[in-house]
Each structure stands twice: as C-alpha cells, then as structure tokens.
Amino acid sequence: MSNVILLLTESVMSGAMDPDYKMERPPSSYGSMRSESEESEDEGGEDKEVAMILPGFIPIGETRMQLIRPSESPETLYTVTTQQPPPGAAVIDTREYYSDNYDDDEDMEENLIATSPEPPEPVEPDDTTQSDENFRLGRMHPEQDLPHIFRSIQSALANLTEEELYFFKIGVLSFEKSFTRENMMEGDLLDLVDMMLEILGQDRSLMVTINTLESIKKKTLADELQNECRRAWTRFQLKDDLIRKHQIIFEGVPRAGKCKPLDVVYVEPQISTSCYGGVDQSHEFHSHPLQPLQIPSPDTFVSLNNLFRLQKADGTPVRTVLTTGIPGIGMSVSVAKFCLDWAKMQANRDLQFVIKLSFHSLWNLRNQNLPYSIMEVIKYYHPECKDMRHLDKEDCKFLIIMDSFDCYQAPLDWENSPVINDNDTQAPLDILIVNILRGTVLRGALIWILGRRAAVSQIPSNLIDMVTEIHGFSDEMKDDYFSRRFSNAEQATNILEHYKRLPTLCMLARQPFVCWMIATVFERCYRSYQGYGEHPPRLTPFYIHILIVQTNRRLMFYYGKQENNLKWSEDDKQLLVKMGHMAFKMIERKTSVFYEEEVKGCGLNLTEVAVFSGLCTELPAAASDTRRTFCFIHFTFQEFMAALYVFKAFHIDNKNVLDSHRTLHIFKNHQNKSAALLQSALDRTLSSPLGDYDMFLRFLCGLLSPACHNKLLSGFLFPHDTPAVAGREKMQQLLEKKIQTAPADRVRNLQECLREMNQEDD
C-alpha cells in the first residue's frame, strides 16, 4: 500500500514539474493577486527549489495564504474562476496520509520537499464574462481597479506585527458593524482583505483601512497607502461628494422636505444630435406652426451616459460636448443623474474623475477680482483634489462639467485672450475659461458645457466638437414619470388620466418641469378639494404657476435672492408686462418669432428676455437670415403672456387695449367694464380664423376669474389689496349667449372659456 501511494505521489510531482503544467491558486475571492512573499520567491529564478508548505499549516508570525479556506468564506466570481483544477489534473487528498503516517515516512517527506515545484503562477480570472459590461460601463484605470487596491491594502497590512494586526481588526470592527468578531479573527491576511473588499467594496475598504491605520498610530503606513492609491482615493472622495449632492432632487424652487430620490423619479429625456431649437410645434388649434420648425428623427437620439462615446465626422472621439435646450427641459437634472451614475459606478467607469465647475460658482468667484490658476480653482471647489498631479498625465481620462453657462454674465474674448499652456499659471477667470475650451489648459480633459441657447451661442463653433439638444419627454416617458413620482398606483393613475383631459397641457408636459408642476398641483388639489377630478382641470392656473416659479428662479439663480426675499420689484413686474406687450403684438402680426430689434423696441434687455426670464429661447438662425431669432418656450405661452398684458392694462390701468377707440373709464358701472373687455376679445376671436385668438381668449377668461387674479397672482403681479374684478355674472351671460350663436367649430373653445372663468378649483 505504501509503495502504491509513493508511486502516485511521484507521478503527481513529475506532472507538476512539466513546463506545461500549471497549478491553480487556492480559492480566494480575489485570489488572482499574488502576495509579496510569492513575488520575492520568484525573483530567485526558475532553478531555485522551494519547500512546499503542507496544507493547513501556517508558520507562526507569518501571514501567508491558507491553502484550505473555511467553507463559510464568501465566494465571488474570482473564487469560481480560480478554484477549478486544470483539465485532466489528478487531485489527491494527502491530509489523512500525512496525519497517520508522518513518523513512518520521513524519507518520502524529504523526497517531496526536495522535488517540490516552484510556487504556482497566479491564474488571472477569465475576463470574457466581463467584456460586455466593460464595454457598456467603461474599463477602469488599473490604479483605480480592484487588483491594485487589493495588493496595496495587503502590502500595507503586511507591515503590521501580529499584535498590531489584532488591534487593526478591532479598529475595523469599531468602524463597521457589517463584520462579526468571529469572522474578523478567522483566517489569514489575504482572507481579511478579501472579506473587506467583498463586504465593503473597494472604495470603502480603502477608506476604512486608512482611517483604522491612523487610529492605531500607523500614520506612516496610512499615508503610504493613500499615496499608493492616490487616484482611487481622490475618486472615492469625488464620488462621495457627488452622491451627497445629487442623490436627492429638489424640483422647482427648493423647499425643505419637498424632495425625492433622484434615482426613483428620474426619467431620461430625449437627447438629439440634431439641434433645431427644441420648441414643440404642436398646438391645439393650429395644424401648422406659424414658424416652421424641424423635429429630430429618432436615429439622432443619444443616451445621456453615451455623450462622450460620440465621434466627430472624421471618426475621432469628441472632446467638447455642448448641450442646450429650452428652459425647464431638464439640463440640471440630467447633469445630476450623469454624476450620480458615475459616482455609483453604473456608467462611464473609464472616466477617472468627474469634476463639476458650475458657471454659477465661477461667476461668484470672479467677483473677488483675483487671478487664479485652473488647479487653484479646482482645489477651491474640490479640496479633495489637493496635491493631485494626475491631471497632467497622458493616461488620465477625466471630465470637467461646466453647467449653467448662462450664469456667467461677463462677455468672453474668444479671439484676443492670451494663451495659457500651464495648469498652474494664474490668470483672470475670463481668460481661464477661454483656455479651458481651447484645450490649452487641462489638455487631457473632456469638457461638457450646458446652458440656454441664447447664452451658449456666443461660443465659437470651432471650439465645440458636438452640439446636443434635450428635447424632453415622449408620451411614454411622461407616463413613466408619473408612475415613478407616486408610490400610490391609484393616485398616479388618477393624475395621469386627469391631466390628459387637457390637450394643451399634454403638449406642454413634454417639458419635465411641467410634469413636475402637474404632479405637484394635482396632488394638492386631490388632497384639498373633496370630489376633485369630476371636471377637467383648468389651464390658466398652470401657466400662472409656471410664470411665478420661473420668475422666482430668475431672482434666486441670477440675482442671488433668498427664498424668504422673493418679493417682485416694480422692474420685475414691468419686465413681464413688457414681454406680454411684445407677445400681443406678435399675435397681431401672426408670427411666433421675434428679433433683437423688437426686444429693444419694447424697452427690454435681450439677456433678461431670452436667458434670465425662463420664458423664451433662441432658435438656430436660418441660412437665409443672419439675424438672431427668438421665441417663447411654447406658442401657447406667447398667447398667455399676451392675455396677461391685456388683463393687466384692464385691471390696473383701466384700459381696453383690444379697442383702440375706447377706454374703459367712460363706463360708470364696473360690471359693464369687464363685459366690455370680454366683448372686444370675443369680437376679435370670432372674426379671425380659427386659432388666431382662441387660446388667447381662453387665457383671458381664466385671468378674469378671481381664483386666478385675486388669489394666485395676488402679492406677485398685483398688490394684495387690489379688488377682484366685478361683473362675473354679466360675463357669464355674454359667453352663454355667444355659445348659442357661434359657428360649430368655435363652440367647444367658448365652452372651455366659460369653464376657465367659473370653475373654482384648479
């Protein structure tokens, strides 16, 4: 029997010495990494003989990998890969033999030691199972990936004595409650690192290791580990900061307690590489828009996380991407989702760093009137990037996100700004920004710029590789948003069905901002009004809400006012009234676009109208027209603003601008004043082709309702003590009479006008 076993053992050993034979590393979740002791043994050359360590035996004072792991040790993909024996290999369990015959077979043991093979080469896990994921998410830099972090933590802990390692484990237990004392004390050093990485993940394992080493007075080891994993450490801090800032979304004007998890409510809008202005051309009455607009085809759509996988016309990857869209289309939320996906390693893992430099913050920094280098700017907003020199290296792929370009209100000299070639050269911020886009500083950076079209149109086209445009929600995306927004399925269904009763509201809901407003308003109405939902909702209150929210955002975002100090000044009110006057003249001219000279003709500032107001946008210039072209965010908003101007002139200035030959102060009866205004509006509407004034009339009737002008607009556009419009019964009778005599194609809109005026709820 002894001879048979000896022959079998010699056979196995001779096979192991074969150059084509490869021993597998024992099971380990991250066992493909080699310990330092194994690497030092290999340095002696191929001819060096090494004694084999018997299974299950670990010399005291050493921390070597156990060949027999506990059965309860966690397993991962790496374990599954590395624990399989080579095809056709003979596997002999010699533990029982050695325990029973150790004294009788000393000669055979000496023979085994003398002829033992060199330590096995580590078997790297088969990466084919990860290829699809790596293509989709991006392959991480080697210094930020798992093997490097594993080896670095292992190397740092290998310098601890047995007592220090014990205190390290106790320290980890105090940091993390995910471990038990039992599993923390079991196993060797590799088991410990393996378990930490499996349970905590690579970033948190690195952080816990560094913090624990510092807590046990091993500051030098902690610093060495941090320097060894500098890229991973910086990325971890950037990710932590982005998750903290963007995991919760405040929709509309931020209010305490009014927030949702971004991952829960976010629906990705349509983003196109064909930029036609982003204005929805649909209208309840006009079969064709007054200004022909093009719609991008589906094959031009690109997903948010693939923006930097686009290529230029010559096939080279893009460096600078510009994204624009109309106000309320979701640019800021899309930036937040991009950052959150990267921080959670769900996309773009090949980007080593994602650094946000908002133009809103840069504008505040510019007001200090001090020169900065670009590295000083980055460190100012991201202290975790201090002492980081990786941005200068050729193998460093990182992204700079510069959103809210419209907040940077200083003109930039794109042609004459001096060239800066060094990241540490100080210069005024205006010059730094120009050189970032030129690519002379932060040479290896990918740049993502976002802003409203009227602002970003000043950037020279030769500095932009790709222009994209957010086009908002499709019908399916709207439904998806409402189903995500409400955890109660019945509530989501009720709101979904309710808002679809208004065709114009369905069109406007293409903007994510409007979807949020629909959800917010309807949720409140269903809670506040008993039996709400019996009648279709009114349209005018929604447009008033949009007007108020966008004006308040203008005051907060561009003028730095606090939420408790959003009282509209007389200039703020006049801005809206003058924009309404311009909108009214556009309806009279039967156009949906306006030009810079018209803005100035109304006594308005172009930037205030086209950028800050949040109510207008710039359209791409036609090839036949060199003038800059603008329009309202939707044609119905132009009609609403025109109605607001007419109502304000009636309610405050006592004028009927619809009838140039008559002013309302000649009427002694206040009820006749409102009826006279309505009569003038009806005359214009019914004498014009369908669609010219029909929506204008509906909004005007809605504004004549006390629920709108004396409730929603009170304290904003009108003082609190302004009396409500009288003569409601007279106006109702006038509308009812017109409904009976109006042409058939006008009856439905007149019925809607009557409901806008009389319905009490929203």
VENCORJO-V240707 format. One line per field, one symbol per residue. ss: DSSP state (A for helix, B for strand, O for the rest). phi: phi as a letter, one per 40 degrees, with the letter a starting at -180 (. if undefined). burial: + if it has 24 or more other C-alpha atoms within 12 Angstrom, else -. A space follows every 10 residues. Layout:
# VENCORJO-V240707
ss=???
phi=???
burial=???
This chain:
# VENCORJO-V240707
ss=OAAAAAAAAA AAAAAAAOOO OOOOOOOOOO OOOOOAAAAA AAOOOOOOOO OOOOOOOOOO OOOOOOOOOO OOOOOOAAAA AAOOOOOOOO OOOOAAAAAA AOOOOAAAAA AAAAOOOOOO OOOOOOAAAA AAAAAAAOOO OAAAOAAAAA AAAAAAAOOO OAAAAAAAAA AAAAAOOOOO AAAAAOOOAA AAAAAAAAAA OAAAAAAAAA AAAAAOOOAA AAAAAAAAOA AAAAAAAAAA AAAAAAOBBO OOOOOOOOOB BAAAAOOOOB BBOOOOOOOO OOOOOOOOOO OOOOOOOAAA BOOAAAAAAO BOOOOOBOOB BBBBOOOOOO AAAAAAAAAA AAAOOOOOOO OOBBBBOOAA AAAAAAOOOO OBOAAAAAAA AOAAAOOOOA AAOOOOOBBB BBOOAAAOOO OOOOOOOOOO OOOOOOBOAA AAAAAAAAOO OOOOBBBBBB OOAAAAOOOO AAAOOBBBBB BBOOAAAAAA AAAAAOOOAA AAAAAAAAAO OOAAAAAAOO OAAAAAAAAA AAAAAAAAOO OOOOOOOOOA AAAAAAAAAA AAAAAAAOOO OOAAAOOOOA AAAAAAAAAA AAAAAAAAOO OOOBBAAAAA AOOOOAAAAA AAOOOBBBBO OOOOOOOOBB BBOOAAAAAA AAAAAAAAAA AOOOOOOOOO OOOAAAOOOA AAAAAAAAAA AAAAAAOOOO OOOAAAAAAA AAAOOAAAAA AAOBOOOBOO OOOOOOOAAA AAAAAAAAAA AOOAAAAAAA AAAAAAAAOO OO
phi=.ccccccccc cccccccccc cbccccdadb cccccccccc cccchccccb ccccdgbbcc gbbbcccbcd ccccbbdccd ccccccdgcc bbcccccccc bcccbccccc ccccbcccdc cccccccccb cccccccgcc cdcbcddccd cccccccccc cccccccccc cccccbccbb ccccccgbcc cccdcccccc gccccccccc cccccbgbcc ccccccccbd cccccdcccc cccccbcbbb cgcdbdgcaa ccccccbccc bbcbbbhgcc ccacbccbcc bdbcbccdcc cbcdcbdcbc bcccgcccbb bbbbicdgch cccccccdcc ccccgcafcc ccbbbcbccc ccccccccfb cbcccccccc cbdcccfcbc ccccccbabb cbcfdccccc cbcccbcccb bbcbccadcd cdccccccgc bfdcccbbbb icdccccccd cccbcabbbc bgcccccccc cccccbcccc cccccccccc cbdccccccc cdccdccdcc ccccccccbc gchcbccccd dcccccdccc cccdcccbbg ccccbbcccc ccccdccccc cccccccccf bbbbbdcccc ccgbcccccc bccgbbacbd ccccbcccbb accacccccc cccccccccc cbcgbbccbc cabccccccc cccccccccc cccccccbdd hcbccdcccc cccccdcccc bcccgbcbcc ccccccgccc cccccccccc bcddcbcdcc cccccccbcc cc
burial=--------++ -++--+---- -+++++++++ ++++++---- ---------- ---------- --+++++++- --+++-++++ +++------- ---------- -------++- -+--++++++ +++++----- ------++++ +-++++++++ ++++++++++ ----++++++ ++--+---+- --++--++++ +++++++++- ++++++++++ +++--+-+-- +++-++++++ ++++++++++ +++--+++++ +++------+ +++-++++++ ++++++++++ +++++---++ +-+--+---- ++++++++++ -------+++ ++++++++++ ++++++++++ ++++++++++ ++++++++++ ++++++---- -+++++++-- -+-++--+-+ +----+++++ +++++++++- -+------++ --+-++++++ ++++++++++ ++++++++++ +++++++++- --++++++++ ++++--++++ ++++++---- ++++++++++ -+++++++++ ++++++++++ +++-++---- --+--+++++ ++++++++++ +++++++++- -----+-+-- -+++++++++ +++++++--- ++++++-++- -+-+++++++ ++++++++++ -------+++ ++++++++++ ++++++++++ +---++++-- ---+-----+ +-++++++++ ++-+++---+ ++++++++++ ++++++++++ +++--+++-- ---++-++-+ ++-+++-++- -----+-+++ +++++++++- ++
